[in-house]
């Protein structure tokens, strides 16, 4: 592996003009296609094969209007009056008439016709039905509906427009999201002590993310792409793009400081650090591509799209970077007598005693009493993970929108005056009704689900627990109908999940009584099914992704215990990250500081997405840090000294990489979209914990405890596994080069 990558790096160095031109052509082609073809987003969270999705598709066939996007207009009369007052009622009817003329609206039900008046008489609710689903709703249609409320507002009413027509239509990237890039530049300058090196690092990362993200946006013309997917791809691609280049460029400057020829140095840097980049990148790609195991299309595209940007970042680091190194020549070498030169030369030779770099001193500290270090870190991580078991999941709805948005205001007003269940109605699709007695059967089904009126306004007797009321509506074909079921609880509450299960259990009895076919659907039921599918897929996903990654780590480190230790450290990191997410997004700790619009369940795919991304990024640090330790061990160092020396070589780069990733992810916490905000927060916390507590502290202590057994591999397995030579042992064809690049082990102790 190292020899192959070294040849690739040398070829790119020598053919730097051609390699650079090829990447510029690729970038230009992607940009030109994107400008000409464009891209589109679809934020429908669908789950093929589920009962709710199949029923919703069937409802589209029977009555497109009934299955189309919906909106609600909430009217609240001024204090001291009711919606029945003539002036107020007249203003409401004017809005209803204007809403009926809005683009793509199929019909509007007046609150007075539907009797959707709050018990105190102060609020009324008009229902708007579009003739198309959310995915076909034009951009200006909802805006036009918002403009119809002028008459009611002029009459002094409080008006808000909401409903499922208000879905996420895009994630806006603002200037705050690029604060992370500014921090990354600062870290790079401090790490390299050179504006040229820092600029080259950032340039390659930007080219990689431009190609990767542009390609992803182009695929939106072929597959369904959510608006969150490009943001995640940008966030991950930018972070790994900077890090992968940092790994190779740092090794190159260390070798230049030792006097190595630039071409030889570029080849060796790509052969050694590039090997770590390849395996780290493969781990990230496997983790993200593993989202396909879940079987949910939008999540598969999201994972594969982000994996594609990581693949481009790896290719850029292995080809474009050495080409740029060829243009720079020896100008990347630290200036004679500079602090950067002294630091790079210190990295290029072995230090003895208690001195050395900060990484060496820290590693000596944590390995001096390794058992105490392990116990202390484990205790801290377990404390951070205490909230994790209380993680609650749901798909986003209007309750997660910003408080200043109309859909959030409508959601809150509906909950206040009509109950939270009206924000997430369930739909029971009934088919196969007898032509003569169909209406009666539909009424019977509605009565058994929601009960029968007691005579008092809004009160029903009988029916399922948790149902406020159920309203039957026949469909135009005469043999089918729907029953709108209004729960007592909101769409994200556990009681609503239980109600969906109860409805499906009751459906079998109702089918036997009426001879009809029943299916529970609606956006709330679809969201519940998506969450259940994600929960069921979490364990298979973890087994597939972690299993494949362990195989890769086994090939890299040729050890049984090191990959197991790496996976265990990841599990601790992700548990602590989940704990932080629960504390902020569910319990509300520091929620104002992070701009969380409301507390409650987090996005259903956060655990599986966070596990995929964090696992891959955690293995970046594991591969780069431990591969240097193994490199020292293979070259003759004693086990503890190999750990210290390897950390001294890699710690500064790993710390810089972690700070860059943290700053990039943390900057995305400022985005208003709660999906990206929660994922970015979890990743930022996870990176801090994994890099500094697990990889830089726990890993050296565990390896020091294990000693030589850390690198143990059964002889039969050693013979069976291919020797990938990640450490670059076969690159030593030049004695001069060997002398300047290969570390010399110091005695143990």
C-alpha positions as CSV (number, residue, x, y, z in Angstrom):
1,X,0.0,0.0,0.0
2,X,2.7,2.5,1.0
3,X,4.8,1.7,-2.1
4,X,1.8,2.1,-4.4
5,X,0.8,5.4,-2.9
6,X,4.4,6.6,-2.9
7,X,4.5,6.0,-6.7
8,X,1.2,7.9,-7.1
9,X,2.6,10.8,-5.1
10,X,5.8,10.8,-7.1
11,X,4.0,10.7,-10.4
12,X,1.7,13.6,-9.3
13,X,4.7,15.6,-8.2
14,X,6.5,15.1,-11.5
15,X,3.3,15.6,-13.7
16,X,2.1,18.5,-11.5
17,X,0.9,20.6,-14.5
18,X,-1.2,17.8,-15.9
19,X,-2.7,16.7,-12.6
20,X,-3.6,20.3,-11.7
21,X,-5.2,20.9,-15.1
22,X,-7.3,17.7,-14.8
23,X,-8.7,18.8,-11.4
24,X,-9.4,22.3,-12.8
25,X,-11.2,20.8,-15.7
26,X,-13.3,18.5,-13.4
27,X,-14.1,21.5,-11.2
28,X,-15.1,23.6,-14.2
29,X,-17.3,20.8,-15.7
30,X,-19.1,20.4,-12.4
31,X,-19.7,24.1,-12.0
32,X,-20.9,24.4,-15.6
33,X,-23.3,21.5,-15.3
34,X,-24.6,22.9,-12.1
35,X,-25.3,26.3,-13.6
36,X,-26.9,24.8,-16.6
37,X,-28.9,22.0,-15.0
38,X,-29.3,23.1,-11.5
39,X,-30.6,21.0,-8.6
40,X,-33.7,20.6,-6.5
41,X,-34.6,19.4,-3.1
42,X,-37.4,17.2,-1.7
43,X,-37.9,17.1,2.1
44,X,-40.5,14.3,2.0
45,X,-39.6,11.7,4.7
46,X,-41.0,8.6,3.1
47,X,-40.6,5.0,4.0
48,X,-41.4,2.5,1.1
49,X,-43.1,-0.7,2.1
50,X,-44.6,0.6,5.3
51,X,-48.4,0.4,5.9
52,X,-48.7,4.1,6.3
53,X,-46.8,4.9,3.1
54,X,-48.6,2.3,1.1
55,X,-52.0,3.7,2.3
56,X,-50.9,7.3,1.6
57,X,-50.0,6.3,-1.9
58,X,-53.3,4.6,-2.4
59,X,-55.1,7.7,-1.0
60,X,-53.3,9.8,-3.6
61,X,-54.8,7.5,-6.3
62,X,-58.3,7.6,-4.9
63,X,-58.4,11.3,-4.0
64,X,-55.4,13.4,-4.8
65,X,-56.8,16.3,-2.9
66,X,-57.4,14.4,0.3
67,X,-53.7,13.2,0.2
68,X,-52.3,16.6,-0.8
69,X,-50.6,19.1,1.3
70,X,-52.7,20.9,3.9
71,X,-52.6,24.1,5.8
72,X,-54.5,25.7,8.7
73,X,-55.4,29.3,9.3
74,X,-55.9,30.1,13.0
75,X,-58.0,33.1,13.9
76,X,-58.1,34.5,17.5
77,X,-60.6,37.2,18.3
78,X,-59.6,40.2,20.3
79,X,-60.0,40.1,24.1
80,X,-63.6,40.5,25.0
81,X,-65.1,39.3,21.7
82,X,-65.7,36.0,20.0
83,X,-65.4,34.7,16.5
84,X,-69.2,34.7,16.3
85,X,-69.4,38.5,16.5
86,X,-70.6,39.8,13.1
87,X,-67.5,42.0,12.4
88,X,-65.1,39.2,13.3
89,X,-67.0,36.5,11.5
90,X,-67.2,38.7,8.4
91,X,-63.4,39.2,8.4
92,X,-62.8,35.5,8.8
93,X,-65.1,34.7,5.8
94,X,-63.2,37.2,3.7
95,X,-59.9,35.4,4.4
96,X,-61.5,32.1,3.7
97,X,-62.8,33.3,0.3
98,X,-59.4,34.8,-0.5
99,X,-57.6,31.6,0.5
100,X,-59.8,29.6,-1.9
101,X,-58.4,31.7,-4.8
102,X,-54.7,31.2,-3.8
103,X,-52.5,29.2,-6.2
104,X,-52.8,25.4,-6.1
105,X,-55.5,25.5,-3.4
106,X,-58.2,22.9,-4.1
107,X,-60.6,23.9,-1.4
108,X,-61.0,25.7,1.9
109,X,-63.3,24.6,4.7
110,X,-64.8,27.5,6.7
111,X,-64.5,27.1,10.5
112,X,-68.2,27.8,10.8
113,X,-69.1,25.0,8.4
114,X,-66.7,22.5,10.1
115,X,-67.6,23.7,13.6
116,X,-63.9,24.2,14.4
117,X,-64.6,26.8,17.0
118,X,-62.7,26.7,20.4
119,X,-64.8,26.0,23.5
120,X,-64.4,29.6,24.7
121,X,-65.5,30.9,21.3
122,X,-62.3,33.0,20.8
123,X,-60.6,31.0,18.2
124,X,-61.6,29.5,14.8
125,X,-59.7,27.2,12.5
126,X,-60.0,27.1,8.7
127,X,-58.6,24.1,6.8
128,X,-56.9,24.6,3.5
129,X,-56.4,21.7,1.1
130,X,-53.9,21.8,-1.8
131,X,-54.4,19.6,-4.8
132,X,-50.8,18.4,-4.8
133,X,-48.4,17.0,-2.3
134,X,-45.6,18.9,-0.7
135,X,-43.1,17.8,-3.3
136,X,-45.1,19.5,-6.0
137,X,-46.1,22.6,-4.1
138,X,-44.7,25.7,-5.9
139,X,-42.5,28.1,-4.0
140,X,-44.9,31.0,-4.1
141,X,-48.1,29.1,-3.2
142,X,-47.6,29.2,0.6
143,X,-46.4,32.8,0.4
144,X,-49.6,33.7,-1.4
145,X,-51.7,32.0,1.3
146,X,-49.9,34.0,3.9
147,X,-50.9,37.2,2.1
148,X,-54.7,36.4,2.3
149,X,-54.9,37.1,6.0
150,X,-54.9,40.9,5.7
151,X,-58.6,41.4,6.2
152,X,-58.6,39.6,9.5
153,X,-55.5,41.4,10.7
154,X,-57.1,44.7,9.9
155,X,-60.1,43.7,12.0
156,X,-57.8,43.2,15.0
157,X,-57.6,39.4,14.9
158,X,-54.5,37.5,15.7
159,X,-53.9,35.3,12.6
160,X,-51.4,32.5,12.0
161,X,-51.0,30.1,9.0
162,X,-49.4,26.7,9.6
163,X,-49.9,23.0,8.6
164,X,-47.9,20.4,6.8
165,X,-47.5,22.6,3.8
166,X,-44.8,24.4,5.8
167,X,-42.0,21.9,5.4
168,X,-38.3,22.6,5.3
169,X,-37.5,24.0,1.8
170,X,-33.8,24.6,2.3
171,X,-31.0,25.2,4.8
172,X,-29.6,28.6,4.6
173,X,-25.8,28.9,5.0
174,X,-24.9,32.3,6.5
175,X,-21.7,34.0,7.4
176,X,-21.6,32.5,10.9
177,X,-21.2,29.1,9.4
178,X,-17.8,30.2,7.9
179,X,-16.4,31.2,11.3
180,X,-15.3,27.6,11.5
181,X,-13.3,28.1,8.3
182,X,-11.6,31.2,9.8
183,X,-10.7,29.3,12.9
184,X,-9.4,26.5,10.7
185,X,-7.1,29.0,8.9
186,X,-5.8,30.3,12.2
187,X,-5.1,26.7,13.5
188,X,-3.3,25.9,10.2
189,X,-1.1,29.0,10.4
190,X,-0.2,28.2,14.0
191,X,0.4,24.5,13.2
192,X,2.6,25.1,10.2
193,X,4.0,28.5,11.0
194,X,3.6,29.3,7.3
195,X,0.9,31.1,5.3
196,X,1.9,29.2,2.2
197,X,1.4,25.8,3.8
198,X,-1.9,27.0,5.5
199,X,-3.1,28.4,2.2
200,X,-2.2,25.3,0.2
201,X,-4.1,23.1,2.8
202,X,-7.2,25.3,2.6
203,X,-7.1,25.5,-1.2
204,X,-7.1,21.7,-1.7
205,X,-9.9,21.3,0.8
206,X,-12.0,24.0,-1.0
207,X,-11.4,22.4,-4.4
208,X,-12.4,19.0,-3.0
209,X,-15.6,20.2,-1.4
210,X,-16.5,22.2,-4.5
211,X,-16.2,19.1,-6.7
212,X,-17.9,16.8,-4.2
213,X,-20.7,19.1,-3.2
214,X,-21.3,20.1,-6.9
215,X,-21.5,16.5,-7.9
216,X,-24.0,15.8,-5.1
217,X,-26.2,18.7,-6.1
218,X,-26.2,17.4,-9.7
219,X,-27.5,14.0,-8.5
220,X,-30.6,15.7,-7.2
221,X,-31.9,15.6,-10.8
222,X,-31.7,11.8,-10.7
223,X,-32.6,10.9,-7.0
224,X,-34.5,12.4,-4.2
225,X,-32.2,14.8,-2.3
226,X,-33.2,16.5,1.0
227,X,-32.1,20.0,1.7
228,X,-30.2,18.7,4.7
229,X,-28.0,16.4,2.6
230,X,-25.8,19.1,1.0
231,X,-25.3,20.8,4.3
232,X,-24.1,17.6,5.9
233,X,-21.9,16.9,2.9
234,X,-20.4,20.4,3.2
235,X,-19.9,20.1,6.9
236,X,-18.2,16.7,6.7
237,X,-16.3,17.3,3.4
238,X,-14.8,20.5,4.6
239,X,-13.7,19.0,7.9
240,X,-12.1,15.9,6.4
241,X,-10.7,17.7,3.4
242,X,-8.7,20.1,5.6
243,X,-7.6,17.2,7.9
244,X,-6.5,14.8,5.3
245,X,-4.3,17.4,3.6
246,X,-3.0,18.4,7.0
247,X,-1.8,14.9,7.7
248,X,0.2,14.6,4.5
249,X,1.5,18.2,4.4
250,X,2.7,18.0,8.0
251,X,4.7,14.8,7.3
252,X,6.2,16.5,4.2
253,X,7.4,19.6,6.1
254,X,8.9,17.4,8.8
255,X,10.9,15.6,6.2
256,X,11.9,18.8,4.4
257,X,13.2,20.1,7.7
258,X,15.4,17.0,8.0
259,X,16.9,17.8,4.6
260,X,15.0,15.4,2.3
261,X,14.7,16.2,-1.4
262,X,11.2,17.7,-2.1
263,X,10.2,15.0,-4.6
264,X,11.3,12.1,-2.4
265,X,9.6,13.8,0.6
266,X,6.3,14.2,-1.3
267,X,6.4,10.5,-2.4
268,X,7.2,9.3,1.2
269,X,4.6,11.6,2.7
270,X,1.9,10.2,0.4
271,X,3.2,6.7,1.0
272,X,3.1,6.9,4.8
273,X,0.7,9.6,6.0
274,X,-1.3,8.9,2.8
275,X,-1.8,5.3,3.8
276,X,-3.4,6.5,7.1
277,X,-5.6,8.9,5.0
278,X,-6.7,6.1,2.7
279,X,-7.8,3.9,5.6
280,X,-9.3,6.7,7.6
281,X,-11.2,7.8,4.6
282,X,-12.4,4.3,3.8
283,X,-13.7,4.0,7.4
284,X,-15.7,7.2,7.0
285,X,-17.0,6.1,3.6
286,X,-18.0,2.7,5.0
287,X,-19.7,4.2,8.0
288,X,-21.7,6.7,5.9
289,X,-22.5,4.3,3.1
290,X,-23.7,1.9,5.8
291,X,-26.8,4.1,6.1
292,X,-28.1,2.2,3.1
293,X,-28.7,-0.7,5.5
294,X,-31.6,1.2,7.0
295,X,-33.6,0.9,3.8
296,X,-34.9,4.5,3.8
297,X,-34.2,6.3,0.5
298,X,-33.6,9.9,1.8
299,X,-31.2,8.6,4.4
300,X,-29.4,6.4,2.0
301,X,-28.9,9.4,-0.4
302,X,-27.8,11.6,2.5
303,X,-25.2,9.0,3.6
304,X,-23.9,8.1,0.2
305,X,-23.7,11.8,-0.8
306,X,-21.6,12.7,2.2
307,X,-19.4,9.6,1.6
308,X,-18.9,10.8,-2.0
309,X,-17.5,14.1,-0.7
310,X,-15.1,12.2,1.6
311,X,-13.9,10.1,-1.4
312,X,-13.2,13.2,-3.4
313,X,-11.3,14.7,-0.4
314,X,-9.1,11.5,-0.3
315,X,-8.4,11.7,-4.0
316,X,-7.5,15.4,-3.8
317,X,-5.1,14.7,-0.9
318,X,-3.4,11.9,-2.8
319,X,-3.1,13.6,-6.2
320,X,-3.6,17.3,-6.3
321,X,-1.7,18.0,-3.0
322,X,1.6,16.4,-4.2
323,X,1.2,18.2,-7.5
324,X,1.0,21.5,-5.6
325,X,4.0,20.4,-3.5
326,X,5.8,20.1,-6.8
327,X,5.1,23.7,-7.6
328,X,6.1,24.9,-4.1
329,X,9.4,22.9,-4.0
330,X,11.6,23.8,-1.1
331,X,9.6,26.9,-0.3
332,X,7.5,24.8,2.1
333,X,10.5,24.0,4.2
334,X,10.6,26.0,7.4
335,X,12.9,29.0,7.3
336,X,16.4,28.3,8.8
337,X,16.4,29.2,12.5
338,X,12.7,29.7,12.8
339,X,10.5,28.2,15.5
340,X,8.8,26.1,12.9
341,X,12.1,24.6,11.7
342,X,13.1,23.7,15.3
343,X,9.7,22.2,15.9
344,X,9.7,20.2,12.6
345,X,13.3,19.0,13.2
346,X,12.3,17.9,16.7
347,X,9.5,15.9,15.1
348,X,12.0,14.3,12.7
349,X,14.3,13.0,15.4
350,X,13.8,11.2,18.7
351,X,13.8,13.1,21.9
352,X,15.0,11.6,25.1
353,X,14.4,12.2,28.8
354,X,11.4,14.1,30.0
355,X,11.5,16.9,27.4
356,X,10.1,16.9,23.9
357,X,6.9,18.3,22.5
358,X,3.7,18.9,24.3
359,X,2.3,15.7,22.9
360,X,5.3,13.7,24.3
361,X,5.0,15.3,27.7
362,X,1.3,14.7,27.9
363,X,1.7,11.1,26.8
364,X,4.4,10.5,29.4
365,X,2.0,11.9,32.0
366,X,-1.0,9.8,31.1
367,X,1.2,6.6,30.8
368,X,3.1,7.1,34.0
369,X,0.1,5.6,35.9
370,X,-1.9,4.2,33.1
371,X,-4.5,2.3,35.2
372,X,-5.4,5.5,37.1
373,X,-5.7,7.3,33.8
374,X,-8.0,4.6,32.4
375,X,-10.3,4.6,35.5
376,X,-10.5,8.4,35.6
377,X,-11.4,8.8,31.9
378,X,-13.9,6.0,32.0
379,X,-15.6,7.5,35.0
380,X,-15.8,10.9,33.3
381,X,-17.2,9.5,30.1
382,X,-19.8,7.4,31.9
383,X,-21.0,10.5,33.9
384,X,-21.4,12.4,30.6
385,X,-23.3,9.5,29.2
386,X,-25.9,9.4,32.0
387,X,-28.6,11.3,30.1
388,X,-28.1,9.1,26.9
389,X,-30.7,6.4,27.8
390,X,-33.4,9.1,27.9
391,X,-32.9,10.0,24.2
392,X,-36.3,10.5,22.5
393,X,-36.7,10.5,18.8
394,X,-39.3,11.9,16.3
395,X,-39.3,13.5,12.9
396,X,-39.4,17.3,12.9
397,X,-42.8,19.1,12.7
398,X,-43.8,22.7,13.1
399,X,-43.2,22.6,16.9
400,X,-39.5,22.6,16.1
401,X,-39.6,25.7,13.9
402,X,-38.4,29.1,15.1
403,X,-40.8,30.9,17.4
404,X,-40.9,33.8,15.0
405,X,-42.2,31.7,12.0
406,X,-45.9,31.6,11.1
407,X,-46.1,27.8,11.2
408,X,-44.7,27.7,14.8
409,X,-47.1,30.4,15.9
410,X,-50.0,28.5,14.3
411,X,-48.9,25.3,16.0
412,X,-48.8,27.0,19.4
413,X,-52.2,28.6,18.9
414,X,-53.9,25.4,17.8
415,X,-52.4,23.6,20.8
416,X,-53.6,26.3,23.1
417,X,-57.2,26.6,21.8
418,X,-57.9,23.2,20.2
419,X,-55.5,20.8,21.8
420,X,-52.1,19.6,20.5
421,X,-53.6,16.6,18.7
422,X,-55.1,18.7,15.9
423,X,-51.6,19.5,14.8
424,X,-51.0,15.8,13.9
425,X,-54.2,14.1,12.8
426,X,-54.2,10.5,11.9
427,X,-56.0,9.1,8.9
428,X,-57.7,5.7,8.6
429,X,-58.2,4.8,4.9
430,X,-61.3,2.5,4.5
431,X,-61.7,0.6,1.2
432,X,-64.1,-2.1,0.0
433,X,-67.2,-0.5,1.4
434,X,-70.6,-1.9,0.2
435,X,-72.2,0.6,-2.2
436,X,-75.5,0.5,-0.2
437,X,-74.3,0.4,3.4
438,X,-71.0,2.1,3.0
439,X,-72.0,5.3,4.7
440,X,-73.3,3.4,7.7
441,X,-70.2,1.3,7.9
442,X,-68.0,4.4,7.8
443,X,-70.0,6.0,10.6
444,X,-69.7,2.7,12.6
445,X,-65.9,2.7,12.2
446,X,-65.7,6.4,13.3
447,X,-67.8,5.7,16.3
448,X,-65.7,2.7,17.5
449,X,-62.5,4.8,17.1
450,X,-63.6,8.2,18.5
451,X,-66.8,7.4,20.4
452,X,-70.3,8.9,19.9
453,X,-71.4,12.4,20.9
454,X,-72.8,12.8,24.4
455,X,-74.7,16.0,23.5
456,X,-72.3,18.3,25.3
457,X,-70.1,20.4,22.9
458,X,-66.9,18.5,22.0
459,X,-67.5,15.5,24.3
460,X,-67.7,11.9,23.1
461,X,-68.4,8.6,24.8
462,X,-66.6,5.4,24.1
463,X,-63.9,4.9,21.5
464,X,-60.2,4.3,22.0
465,X,-58.2,5.9,24.8
466,X,-56.3,8.9,23.5
467,X,-58.7,9.9,20.8
468,X,-60.3,13.3,21.0
469,X,-62.8,12.6,18.2
470,X,-63.0,10.9,14.8
471,X,-64.7,12.4,11.7
472,X,-65.8,10.1,8.7
473,X,-65.6,11.4,5.1
474,X,-66.7,9.4,2.1
475,X,-64.5,9.6,-1.0
476,X,-65.8,10.2,-4.5
477,X,-65.5,6.6,-5.7
478,X,-68.3,5.6,-3.4
479,X,-66.6,2.4,-2.2
480,X,-64.0,4.0,0.1
481,X,-63.6,6.7,2.7
482,X,-61.4,8.2,5.3
483,X,-61.8,8.7,9.0
484,X,-59.8,11.6,10.4
485,X,-58.7,10.8,13.9
486,X,-57.7,13.6,16.2
487,X,-55.5,12.5,19.1
488,X,-55.5,14.1,22.5
489,X,-51.7,14.4,22.4
490,X,-49.3,16.1,20.0
491,X,-47.6,14.3,17.1
492,X,-44.2,13.9,18.9
493,X,-45.6,12.5,22.2
494,X,-45.3,8.8,23.1
495,X,-49.1,8.5,23.7
496,X,-49.6,9.3,20.0
497,X,-47.3,6.4,19.1
498,X,-49.3,4.1,21.3
499,X,-52.5,5.3,19.7
500,X,-51.2,4.4,16.3
501,X,-50.5,0.8,17.5
502,X,-54.0,0.7,19.1
503,X,-55.6,1.8,15.9
504,X,-53.9,-0.9,13.9
505,X,-54.9,-3.5,16.5
506,X,-58.5,-2.3,16.3
507,X,-58.5,-2.4,12.5
508,X,-58.5,-6.2,12.4
509,X,-61.7,-6.3,14.4
510,X,-63.3,-3.6,12.3
511,X,-62.5,-5.4,9.1
512,X,-64.2,-8.5,10.4
513,X,-67.3,-6.5,11.4
514,X,-67.6,-4.4,8.2
515,X,-65.9,-6.4,5.6
516,X,-63.8,-3.4,4.6
517,X,-60.0,-3.0,4.5
518,X,-58.5,-0.5,6.9
519,X,-55.1,1.1,7.0
520,X,-53.7,3.8,9.3
521,X,-51.8,6.6,7.5
522,X,-51.3,10.4,7.5
523,X,-48.1,12.3,8.0
524,X,-48.0,11.6,11.7
525,X,-48.3,7.9,11.1
526,X,-45.6,8.0,8.4
527,X,-43.3,9.8,10.8
528,X,-43.9,7.2,13.5
529,X,-43.1,4.4,11.1
530,X,-39.9,6.1,9.9
531,X,-38.8,6.4,13.6
532,X,-39.6,2.8,14.3
533,X,-37.7,1.7,11.2
534,X,-34.7,3.7,12.2
535,X,-34.8,2.3,15.7
536,X,-35.0,-1.3,14.4
537,X,-32.2,-0.7,12.0
538,X,-29.8,0.8,14.5
539,X,-28.3,-2.5,15.7
540,X,-27.9,-4.1,12.2
541,X,-26.3,-0.8,11.1
542,X,-23.9,-0.8,14.0
543,X,-22.9,-4.4,13.4
544,X,-22.3,-4.0,9.7
545,X,-20.4,-0.7,9.9
546,X,-18.4,-1.5,13.0
547,X,-17.6,-5.0,11.7
548,X,-16.3,-3.8,8.4
549,X,-14.3,-1.0,10.0
550,X,-12.8,-3.5,12.5
551,X,-11.6,-5.6,9.5
552,X,-9.9,-2.5,8.0
553,X,-8.3,-1.6,11.3
554,X,-7.1,-5.2,11.6
555,X,-5.4,-4.9,8.3
556,X,-3.8,-1.5,9.2
557,X,-2.5,-2.4,12.7
558,X,-2.1,-6.2,12.4
559,X,-3.4,-6.5,15.9
560,X,-6.5,-8.0,17.6
561,X,-6.7,-5.7,20.7
562,X,-6.1,-2.4,19.0
563,X,-9.2,-2.5,16.8
564,X,-11.3,-3.7,19.7
565,X,-10.0,-0.9,21.9
566,X,-10.7,1.6,19.0
567,X,-14.3,0.4,18.8
568,X,-14.8,0.5,22.5
569,X,-13.5,4.0,22.7
570,X,-15.9,5.1,20.0
571,X,-18.9,3.6,21.9
572,X,-17.9,5.7,24.9
573,X,-17.5,8.8,22.8
574,X,-20.9,8.4,21.1
575,X,-22.7,7.7,24.4
576,X,-21.2,10.9,25.9
577,X,-22.3,12.8,22.8
578,X,-25.8,11.4,23.0
579,X,-25.8,12.5,26.7
580,X,-24.9,16.1,25.7
581,X,-27.6,16.1,23.0
582,X,-30.3,15.0,25.5
583,X,-29.2,17.6,28.1
584,X,-29.4,20.5,25.6
585,X,-32.2,19.5,23.2
586,X,-34.5,17.6,25.5
587,X,-33.8,18.9,29.0
588,X,-33.1,22.5,27.9
589,X,-29.7,23.0,29.5
590,X,-28.0,26.0,27.8
591,X,-30.7,25.8,25.1
592,X,-30.9,29.6,24.9
593,X,-27.1,29.8,24.4
594,X,-27.3,27.4,21.4
595,X,-30.5,28.9,19.9
596,X,-32.6,25.7,20.3
597,X,-36.2,26.8,19.3
598,X,-37.9,24.3,21.6
599,X,-37.0,21.3,23.7
600,X,-38.4,17.8,23.0
601,X,-37.5,14.7,20.9
602,X,-34.6,15.1,18.5
603,X,-34.7,14.1,14.8
604,X,-35.2,10.3,14.4
605,X,-32.1,9.7,12.3
606,X,-29.8,11.6,14.6
607,X,-28.4,8.5,16.4
608,X,-27.7,6.5,13.3
609,X,-26.3,9.6,11.4
610,X,-24.2,10.6,14.4
611,X,-22.9,7.1,14.8
612,X,-21.9,6.9,11.2
613,X,-20.1,10.2,11.0
614,X,-18.5,10.2,14.4
615,X,-17.3,6.6,14.0
616,X,-15.6,7.5,10.8
617,X,-14.0,10.7,12.1
618,X,-12.9,9.0,15.4
619,X,-11.1,6.3,13.3
620,X,-9.3,9.2,11.5
621,X,-7.5,10.1,14.7
622,X,-7.1,6.4,15.7
623,X,-5.5,5.5,12.4
624,X,-3.2,8.5,12.2
625,X,-2.2,8.5,15.9
626,X,-1.8,4.7,16.4
627,X,-0.2,4.1,13.0
628,X,2.6,6.4,14.1
629,X,2.9,4.4,17.4
630,X,3.0,1.2,15.5
631,X,5.5,2.6,13.0
632,X,7.8,3.4,15.9
633,X,7.3,-0.1,17.4
634,X,8.0,-1.8,14.0
635,X,11.2,0.2,13.7
636,X,12.5,-1.2,17.0
637,X,11.1,1.0,19.9
638,X,10.1,-0.5,23.1
639,X,6.2,-0.6,23.6
640,X,5.9,2.4,26.0
641,X,8.5,4.4,24.1
642,X,6.8,3.6,20.9
643,X,3.6,5.1,22.4
644,X,5.3,8.2,23.6
645,X,7.4,8.7,20.4
646,X,4.4,8.0,18.1
647,X,2.3,10.5,20.1
648,X,5.1,13.1,19.8
649,X,5.1,12.8,16.1
650,X,1.3,12.8,15.6
651,X,-0.2,14.6,18.6
652,X,0.3,18.2,17.2
653,X,-1.4,17.2,13.9
654,X,-4.2,15.3,15.6
655,X,-4.9,18.2,18.0
656,X,-4.9,20.6,15.0
657,X,-7.2,18.3,13.1
658,X,-9.6,18.0,16.0
659,X,-9.7,21.7,16.6
660,X,-10.4,22.3,12.9
661,X,-13.2,19.7,12.8
662,X,-14.7,21.0,16.1
663,X,-14.7,24.6,14.8
664,X,-16.3,23.6,11.5
665,X,-19.1,21.6,13.2
666,X,-19.6,24.2,16.0
667,X,-20.1,26.9,13.4
668,X,-23.0,24.9,11.9
669,X,-24.7,24.9,15.3
670,X,-25.7,28.5,14.5
671,X,-28.0,27.3,11.6
672,X,-31.7,27.7,12.4
673,X,-32.6,24.3,11.0
674,X,-33.0,22.1,14.1
675,X,-31.9,18.9,12.2
676,X,-28.5,20.3,11.2
677,X,-28.2,22.1,14.6
678,X,-28.6,18.9,16.6
679,X,-26.3,16.8,14.4
680,X,-23.6,19.6,14.3
681,X,-23.8,19.9,18.1
682,X,-23.5,16.2,18.7
683,X,-20.6,16.0,16.3
684,X,-18.8,19.0,17.8
685,X,-19.1,17.5,21.3
686,X,-18.2,14.0,20.1
687,X,-15.1,15.3,18.4
688,X,-13.8,17.1,21.5
689,X,-14.5,14.0,23.7
690,X,-13.1,11.5,21.2
691,X,-10.0,13.4,20.2
692,X,-8.8,14.7,23.6
693,X,-10.3,12.2,26.2
694,X,-10.3,9.0,24.2
695,X,-7.6,9.1,21.5
696,X,-5.1,11.4,23.2
697,X,-5.6,10.2,26.8
698,X,-7.3,6.8,27.0
699,X,-5.6,5.2,24.0
700,X,-2.0,5.8,25.1
701,X,-2.9,4.6,28.7
702,X,-4.5,1.4,27.4
703,X,-1.6,0.7,25.0
704,X,0.9,1.3,27.9
705,X,-1.1,-1.2,30.0
706,X,-1.1,-3.8,27.3
707,X,2.6,-3.5,26.4
708,X,3.7,-5.8,23.7
709,X,0.4,-7.7,23.8
710,X,-1.2,-4.7,22.2
711,X,0.4,-5.7,18.9
712,X,-0.2,-9.4,19.2
713,X,-1.6,-11.2,16.3
714,X,-1.9,-15.0,15.9
715,X,0.7,-16.4,13.5
716,X,-1.9,-18.1,11.4
717,X,-3.9,-14.9,11.0
718,X,-0.6,-12.9,10.4
719,X,0.1,-15.3,7.5
720,X,-3.4,-15.1,6.1
721,X,-3.7,-11.3,6.2
722,X,-2.2,-9.3,3.3
723,X,0.8,-7.1,4.3
724,X,-0.3,-3.6,3.3
725,X,2.9,-2.0,4.7
726,X,1.1,1.0,6.1
727,X,4.2,2.1,8.0
728,X,6.2,2.4,4.8
729,X,8.9,-0.2,5.8
730,X,9.5,-1.0,2.1
731,X,10.1,2.6,1.1
732,X,13.7,2.5,2.4
733,X,15.4,2.1,-0.9
734,X,17.6,5.1,-0.4
735,X,20.0,5.0,2.6
736,X,20.2,8.8,2.7
737,X,16.5,9.1,2.6
738,X,16.2,6.4,5.4
739,X,18.6,8.3,7.6
740,X,16.7,11.5,7.3
741,X,13.2,10.1,7.6
742,X,13.2,7.0,9.8
743,X,13.1,7.6,13.6
744,X,15.6,5.8,15.8
745,X,14.1,4.1,18.9
746,X,15.4,5.1,22.3
747,X,15.8,2.6,25.1
748,X,12.6,1.8,27.1
749,X,12.1,3.7,30.3
